[in-house]
């Protein structure tokens, strides 16, 4: 495997060893590909995804904006969906990605949408 991928995987495992989502405070997990970004709110106790959002969603895919701006919109969308389910506090899981660029924009969008972490 690529050394970058191995590095991220080691960081990811280290993060996941420390944090775990519960029913009251689920985990907000981020996956970032080269062109898209995906986010899920996960209850690790029951092993279920409570809500998800991505840049592939129909309302976001139609917009012609940069990837960073789209990431911020995904953050706002996940916050809206989570608050509809009564979730206000989450644990942020950056999945080994640096807190920079699209991951940071997603986190800021989620905070603006009303999520606390």
C-alpha positions as CSV (number, residue, x, y, z in Angstrom):
1,X,0.0,0.0,0.0
2,X,0.9,3.6,-0.5
3,X,2.8,5.2,2.5
4,X,0.2,8.0,2.6
5,X,-2.6,5.5,2.9
6,X,-0.8,3.6,5.6
7,X,-0.1,6.8,7.6
8,X,-3.8,7.8,7.4
9,X,-4.9,4.3,8.4
10,X,-2.6,4.3,11.5
11,X,-3.9,7.7,12.5
12,X,-7.5,6.5,11.9
13,X,-7.1,3.5,14.1
14,X,-5.5,5.6,16.9
15,X,-8.4,8.0,16.8
16,X,-11.0,5.2,16.7
17,X,-9.3,3.6,19.7
18,X,-10.0,6.7,21.8
19,X,-13.5,7.8,20.6
20,X,-16.7,5.9,20.3
21,X,-20.2,7.2,19.6
22,X,-23.2,6.5,21.9
23,X,-26.9,7.0,21.5
24,X,-26.7,10.3,23.4
25,X,-23.5,11.6,21.7
26,X,-23.0,9.8,18.4
27,X,-19.9,9.9,16.2
28,X,-19.7,12.2,13.2
29,X,-17.5,10.3,10.7
30,X,-16.0,11.9,7.6
31,X,-14.9,10.2,4.4
32,X,-13.2,12.3,1.7
33,X,-12.4,11.1,-1.8
34,X,-10.7,13.2,-4.4
35,X,-13.9,14.7,-5.7
36,X,-16.6,14.0,-3.1
37,X,-17.1,14.1,0.6
38,X,-19.4,11.9,2.7
39,X,-20.4,12.2,6.4
40,X,-22.3,9.9,8.7
41,X,-23.7,10.2,12.2
42,X,-23.1,6.7,13.8
43,X,-24.2,5.1,17.1
44,X,-21.3,2.7,17.8
45,X,-23.1,1.0,20.6
46,X,-25.9,-0.4,18.4
47,X,-23.7,-0.3,15.2
48,X,-26.2,1.8,13.2
49,X,-25.9,4.8,11.0
50,X,-28.4,7.3,12.3
51,X,-28.2,9.9,9.5
52,X,-25.9,10.6,6.5
53,X,-25.2,13.3,3.9
54,X,-22.8,13.7,1.0
55,X,-21.8,15.9,-1.8
56,X,-23.6,13.4,-4.1
57,X,-27.1,14.4,-2.7
58,X,-29.3,15.7,-5.4
59,X,-29.7,19.2,-4.0
60,X,-26.0,19.6,-3.6
61,X,-24.8,17.9,-6.7
62,X,-26.7,20.4,-8.9
63,X,-24.7,23.4,-7.5
64,X,-21.6,24.5,-9.3
65,X,-19.3,25.5,-6.5
66,X,-15.8,24.6,-5.3
67,X,-15.2,21.4,-3.3
68,X,-14.5,23.3,-0.1
69,X,-17.8,25.3,-0.5
70,X,-19.6,22.0,-1.2
71,X,-18.1,20.5,1.9
72,X,-19.4,23.3,4.0
73,X,-22.9,22.8,2.5
74,X,-22.7,19.1,3.4
75,X,-21.8,20.1,7.0
76,X,-24.9,22.3,7.2
77,X,-27.0,19.5,5.6
78,X,-25.9,16.9,8.2
79,X,-26.5,19.3,11.0
80,X,-30.0,20.0,9.7
81,X,-30.8,16.2,9.4
82,X,-29.3,15.4,12.8
83,X,-31.3,18.2,14.6
84,X,-34.5,16.8,13.0
85,X,-33.7,13.5,14.8
86,X,-33.0,15.4,18.1
87,X,-29.2,15.1,17.9
88,X,-27.4,18.2,19.0
89,X,-24.0,16.9,20.4
90,X,-21.6,14.7,18.4
91,X,-18.1,13.5,18.6
92,X,-16.1,14.6,15.5
93,X,-14.1,11.8,13.8
94,X,-11.9,13.1,11.1
95,X,-10.9,9.6,10.0
96,X,-7.2,10.3,9.8
97,X,-7.5,13.3,7.5
98,X,-5.8,16.6,8.5
99,X,-8.2,19.1,10.0
100,X,-7.7,21.4,7.1
101,X,-9.4,22.4,3.8
102,X,-12.5,20.3,3.1
103,X,-12.6,18.5,6.5
104,X,-12.4,21.8,8.3
105,X,-15.1,23.4,6.1
106,X,-17.4,20.5,6.8
107,X,-16.9,20.8,10.6
108,X,-17.5,24.6,10.4
109,X,-20.7,24.0,8.4
110,X,-21.9,21.5,10.9
111,X,-21.2,23.9,13.8
112,X,-23.1,26.7,11.9
113,X,-26.0,24.3,11.4
114,X,-26.2,23.8,15.2
115,X,-24.2,20.7,16.1
116,X,-21.9,20.9,19.1
117,X,-18.5,19.1,19.2
